[in-house]
Amino acid sequence: MDAETIYDQVRQRFSSVATDPASERRFEIGWTSALKLGYDAATLTNLPVGAVESFAGVGNPLALDPLANGMTVLDLGCGAGMDTIISARMVGPSGRVIGIDMTDEMVNQAQQACAESGLANVEIKTGMAHALDVDDESVDVVVSNGVINLCPNKEKVLAELHRVLKPGGRLQVADMSLVDGVNPELLERVGEWSD
Ligand SMILES: C[S@@+](CC[C@H](N)C(=O)[O-])C[C@H]1O[C@@H](n2cnc3c(N)ncnc32)[C@H](O)[C@@H]1O
């Protein structure tokens, strides 16, 4: 599959997770998934419903290391903005969070959720992980949840993350990787690359 086909399929899939999360049948998303992945129930309750219902992460990257007051954070593939909003609250008004996602419907959800949360320190924009509209050496922490596995050009994405991170900055990533023993038939099935 070429990269453009993968992008089209990823957009199609996640636009429906954004606009009609109840229709998702292939993997668990939303509240149940977030709780299983270790997010705190009280934190989830204080988030806009849309951000939690369309949460499609695979782990809890924010549990790896706390974000400090004043930090600049990039949420790569921010989806409906759940980690973005939690990050924005962690870094406080003197910090800043940039959320970037290639699916317009996810970007709309995240923008709406940030507006509902009354956050002034967040910017959400449409963009591709391999060509980020973010300044060189401007970010303290890149947070990403379930995104890099969907990118066909992982080396370019990692090079971009390296470019935007300040020296000594860090990546907090929850993601999936291929393990030995995956059936070649499964790998061939269109769409299964993101399951
Ligand atoms: C599994 S969802 C996770 C969304 C969000 N991080 C969360 O935890 O709910 C993956 C997200 O990554 C976005 N995405 C996938 N590939 C991307 C790429 N190459 N550039 C930017 N965004 C991408 C999709 O649009 C989707 O919103």
The ligand as an SDF file (V2000), in Angstrom:
LIG
                    3D

 27 29  0  0  0  0  0  0  0  0999 V2000
   -5.3850    5.9490   17.3970 C   0  0  0  0  0  0  0  0  0  0  0  0
   -5.8200    7.6450   17.1510 S   0  0  0  0  0  0  0  0  0  0  0  0
   -5.2590    8.3600   18.6720 C   0  0  0  0  0  0  0  0  0  0  0  0
   -5.7310    9.7570   18.8710 C   0  0  0  0  0  0  0  0  0  0  0  0
   -5.3160   10.3970   20.1910 C   0  0  0  0  0  0  0  0  0  0  0  0
   -3.8800   10.4430   20.3190 N   0  0  0  0  0  0  0  0  0  0  0  0
   -5.9370    9.6610   21.3510 C   0  0  0  0  0  0  0  0  0  0  0  0
   -5.1660    9.1420   22.1900 O   0  0  0  0  0  0  0  0  0  0  0  0
   -7.1540    9.5860   21.4060 O   0  0  0  0  0  0  0  0  0  0  0  0
   -4.5900    8.1420   15.9880 C   0  0  0  0  0  0  0  0  0  0  0  0
   -4.6940    9.5860   15.5560 C   0  0  0  0  0  0  0  0  0  0  0  0
   -3.5160    9.9080   14.8140 O   0  0  0  0  0  0  0  0  0  0  0  0
   -3.8600   10.6480   13.6750 C   0  0  0  0  0  0  0  0  0  0  0  0
   -2.8180   10.3690   12.6740 N   0  0  0  0  0  0  0  0  0  0  0  0
   -2.5150    9.1790   12.1260 C   0  0  0  0  0  0  0  0  0  0  0  0
   -1.4950    9.2920   11.2710 N   0  0  0  0  0  0  0  0  0  0  0  0
   -1.1200   10.6000   11.2810 C   0  0  0  0  0  0  0  0  0  0  0  0
   -0.1310   11.3490   10.5920 C   0  0  0  0  0  0  0  0  0  0  0  0
    0.6920   10.7760    9.6970 N   0  0  0  0  0  0  0  0  0  0  0  0
   -0.0380   12.6790   10.8350 N   0  0  0  0  0  0  0  0  0  0  0  0
   -0.8920   13.2780   11.7250 C   0  0  0  0  0  0  0  0  0  0  0  0
   -1.8600   12.6150   12.3950 N   0  0  0  0  0  0  0  0  0  0  0  0
   -1.9760   11.2930   12.1880 C   0  0  0  0  0  0  0  0  0  0  0  0
   -5.2430   10.1520   13.2830 C   0  0  0  0  0  0  0  0  0  0  0  0
   -5.9440   11.0990   12.5330 O   0  0  0  0  0  0  0  0  0  0  0  0
   -5.8740    9.8760   14.6440 C   0  0  0  0  0  0  0  0  0  0  0  0
   -6.5890   10.9770   15.1320 O   0  0  0  0  0  0  0  0  0  0  0  0
  1  2  1  0
  2  3  1  0
  2 10  1  0
  3  4  1  0
  4  5  1  0
  5  6  1  0
  5  7  1  0
  7  8  2  0
  7  9  1  0
 10 11  1  0
 11 12  1  0
 11 26  1  0
 12 13  1  0
 13 14  1  0
 13 24  1  0
 14 15  1  0
 14 23  1  0
 15 16  2  0
 16 17  1  0
 17 18  1  0
 17 23  2  0
 18 19  1  0
 18 20  2  0
 20 21  1  0
 21 22  2  0
 22 23  1  0
 24 25  1  0
 24 26  1  0
 26 27  1  0
M  CHG  2   2   1   9  -1
M  END
$$$$
